[in-house]
Amino acid sequence: MSLNILFAAAPERWAEYEAPLRFALAEAGLKYELTPEVGDASRVDYIVYAPNGAVQDFRPFTATKVVLNLWAGVEALVDNETLTQPLTRMVDAGLTEGMTEWVTGHVLRHHLGMDVQIQGLAGKWASKVPPLARDRSVGVLGLGELGQACAQMLAHLNFRVTGWSRRAKEVAGVTALHGDEGLMQVLRSSEILVLLLPLTPGTENLLDAGRIAMLPKGAVILNPARGAIIDDTALLSALDSGQLDHATLDVFRTEPLPPEHPFWGHPKVTVTPHIASETRPGTAAQVIAENISRSEAGEPLLHLVDRRAGY
């Protein structure tokens, strides 16, 4: 019997995902019907999902076994009371590699002072040699799949990397801390701070004025996680006062970032348009197919979301 799989994401994504999904499902030996049309919701076995699609009410999907999110973030889903089916989030090799490359590139950019060199020195020969990576402290808030990958890459480059997570973790090559005291230790030592936390009620506005003030004077913040983790007003104030030297931001409370937002014109802010890491159809399709195979075999799902924790 064929499985009924619904692709419930933005319509333009169907053209990108159809072929990779069909290939991955066939490679997994699954018999299936894959469609972007809901049809009879009560016959849908699996939903490949993104929050920007048409499906918001999951109650008609009475036979659906798992909702497979295409995004790493699930904050738009965990509070949906109609979603009673198991929910998985996307963790795939392409997404992880993309995030690692973005984070590493921008950490090196700020570490080496490349902005000044690229923009020119206004005719002045200002020979400022950066420290070696082993003399630069980098903090990573969030030690999930993405946080661990980024922290370990930076440690491989000899940065002094300290990471923080809500629960205790061990990460090779990284000083891993947890709890309130651990968070304060990471903040106080981080010349460059990378945010890779999920957005939950516990992380919203985590980086407020008080915590930003704990960072070493002249620190840099990179945020490729979620915009609401930072208090925007506190961030701008810290940049204006010199407490922070720069903020490179890939995510924002409102996206696209409105043209009138002060981030656009601020000389100490770099805006990138939510490109730090994108789910790649080829690798994401493999994760989807594996999770459907696991579900059909009665095996544990990969990347199952803990609704209480929010990720």
Backbone hydrogen bonds, N-H to C=O, Kabsch-Sander energy under -0.5 kcal/mol:
donor,donor_aa,acceptor,acceptor_aa,energy
3,L,31,K,-2.5
5,I,3,L,-0.7
5,I,33,E,-3.2
6,L,4,N,-0.5
6,L,46,Y,-2.8
7,F,35,T,-2.9
8,A,6,L,-0.9
8,A,48,V,-3.2
9,A,7,F,-0.7
13,R,10,A,-2.2
14,W,10,A,-0.5
14,W,11,P,-1.2
17,Y,13,R,-2.3
18,E,14,W,-2.5
21,L,17,Y,-2.6
22,R,18,E,-2.6
23,F,19,A,-2.5
24,A,20,P,-2.6
25,L,21,L,-2.8
26,A,22,R,-2.1
27,E,23,F,-2.6
28,A,24,A,-1.6
29,G,26,A,-1.7
30,L,25,L,-2.3
32,Y,30,L,-0.5
33,E,3,L,-3.1
35,T,5,I,-2.0
41,A,39,G,-1.0
43,R,40,D,-2.1
44,V,41,A,-1.4
45,D,4,N,-2.4
46,Y,4,N,-1.8
47,I,66,V,-1.8
48,V,6,L,-3.1
48,V,46,Y,-0.5
49,Y,47,I,-0.7
49,Y,68,L,-2.6
50,A,8,A,-2.1
53,G,50,A,-2.0
56,Q,54,A,-0.5
58,F,56,Q,-0.6
61,F,58,F,-1.3
62,T,60,P,-1.9
64,T,61,F,-1.0
65,K,45,D,-3.2
66,V,45,D,-0.8
67,V,86,P,-2.7
68,L,47,I,-3.3
68,L,66,V,-0.6
69,N,67,V,-0.8
69,N,88,T,-2.4
70,L,49,Y,-3.2
77,L,74,V,-2.1
78,V,74,V,-2.0
80,N,77,L,-2.3
81,E,79,D,-0.9
83,L,80,N,-1.5
84,T,82,T,-1.1
88,T,67,V,-2.3
89,R,303,H,-2.3
90,M,71,W,-2.1
91,V,89,R,-0.6
96,T,92,D,-2.4
97,E,93,A,-2.7
98,G,94,G,-2.4
99,M,95,L,-2.2
100,T,96,T,-2.5
101,E,97,E,-2.4
102,W,98,G,-2.2
103,V,99,M,-2.7
104,T,100,T,-2.5
105,G,101,E,-2.5
106,H,102,W,-2.2
107,V,103,V,-2.5
108,L,104,T,-2.4
109,R,105,G,-2.1
110,H,106,H,-2.2
111,H,107,V,-2.8
112,L,108,L,-2.6
113,G,109,R,-0.7
114,M,109,R,-2.4
116,V,113,G,-0.5
117,Q,113,G,-1.1
118,I,114,M,-2.8
119,Q,115,D,-2.5
120,G,116,V,-1.0
124,K,121,L,-1.9
126,A,124,K,-1.4
127,S,125,W,-1.0
128,K,126,A,-1.6
129,V,127,S,-0.7
135,D,132,L,-2.0
136,R,133,A,-2.0
138,V,136,R,-0.5
138,V,160,R,-2.8
139,G,192,I,-2.7
140,V,162,T,-2.3
141,L,194,V,-2.8
142,G,140,V,-0.7
142,G,164,W,-3.2
148,Q,144,G,-2.9
149,A,145,E,-1.8
150,C,146,L,-2.4
151,A,147,G,-2.7
152,Q,148,Q,-2.5
153,M,149,A,-1.8
154,L,150,C,-2.3
155,A,151,A,-2.3
156,H,152,Q,-2.1
157,L,153,M,-1.1
158,N,155,A,-1.8
159,F,154,L,-2.0
160,R,133,A,-0.7
160,R,136,R,-2.4
161,V,159,F,-1.1
162,T,138,V,-2.4
163,G,175,T,-2.9
164,W,140,V,-2.3
165,S,177,L,-1.7
171,V,174,V,-0.5
174,V,171,V,-2.1
175,T,161,V,-2.2
176,A,174,V,-0.9
177,L,163,G,-2.9
177,L,175,T,-0.6
179,G,165,S,-0.7
182,G,178,H,-0.9
183,L,179,G,-2.2
184,M,180,D,-2.0
185,Q,181,E,-2.1
186,V,182,G,-2.2
187,L,183,L,-2.4
188,R,184,M,-2.4
189,S,185,Q,-1.1
189,S,186,V,-0.6
190,S,186,V,-1.1
190,S,187,L,-0.6
191,E,137,S,-1.6
191,E,189,S,-0.8
192,I,137,S,-1.5
193,L,220,V,-2.9
194,V,139,G,-3.0
195,L,222,L,-2.5
196,L,141,L,-3.0
196,L,194,V,-0.6
200,T,198,P,-0.7
203,T,200,T,-1.1
204,E,200,T,-1.7
205,N,228,A,-3.1
206,L,203,T,-2.2
207,L,229,I,-2.5
208,D,206,L,-1.5
212,I,208,D,-2.6
213,A,209,A,-1.9
214,M,210,G,-0.5
214,M,211,R,-0.8
215,L,211,R,-0.6
215,L,212,I,-1.2
218,G,243,Q,-2.3
219,A,216,P,-1.6
219,A,243,Q,-1.0
220,V,191,E,-2.2
221,I,246,H,-1.9
222,L,193,L,-3.0
223,N,248,T,-2.4
229,I,226,R,-1.5
230,I,227,G,-1.6
231,D,207,L,-2.1
232,D,230,I,-0.8
235,L,231,D,-2.3
236,L,232,D,-2.5
237,S,233,T,-2.1
238,A,234,A,-2.2
239,L,235,L,-2.1
240,D,236,L,-2.4
241,S,237,S,-2.0
242,G,238,A,-0.9
243,Q,238,A,-1.1
244,L,238,A,-2.0
245,D,219,A,-2.9
246,H,219,A,-1.0
247,A,268,K,-2.2
248,T,221,I,-2.7
249,L,247,A,-0.6
249,L,270,T,-3.0
250,D,223,N,-2.7
251,V,223,N,-0.9
261,H,258,P,-2.1
264,W,261,H,-1.4
265,G,261,H,-0.5
266,H,262,P,-0.8
266,H,263,F,-0.7
269,V,266,H,-1.6
270,T,247,A,-2.6
271,V,269,V,-0.5
272,T,249,L,-2.6
272,T,270,T,-0.5
274,H,250,D,-0.9
274,H,272,T,-2.0
284,A,280,R,-2.9
285,A,281,P,-2.3
286,Q,282,G,-0.9
287,V,283,T,-1.4
288,I,284,A,-2.4
289,A,285,A,-2.6
290,E,286,Q,-2.1
291,N,287,V,-2.3
292,I,288,I,-2.2
293,S,289,A,-2.3
294,R,290,E,-2.5
295,S,291,N,-2.5
296,E,292,I,-2.5
297,A,293,S,-1.6
298,G,294,R,-0.6
298,G,295,S,-1.1
299,E,294,R,-3.0
304,L,301,L,-0.6
305,V,87,L,-3.1
307,R,305,V,-0.9
310,G,306,D,-2.1
311,Y,306,D,-1.2
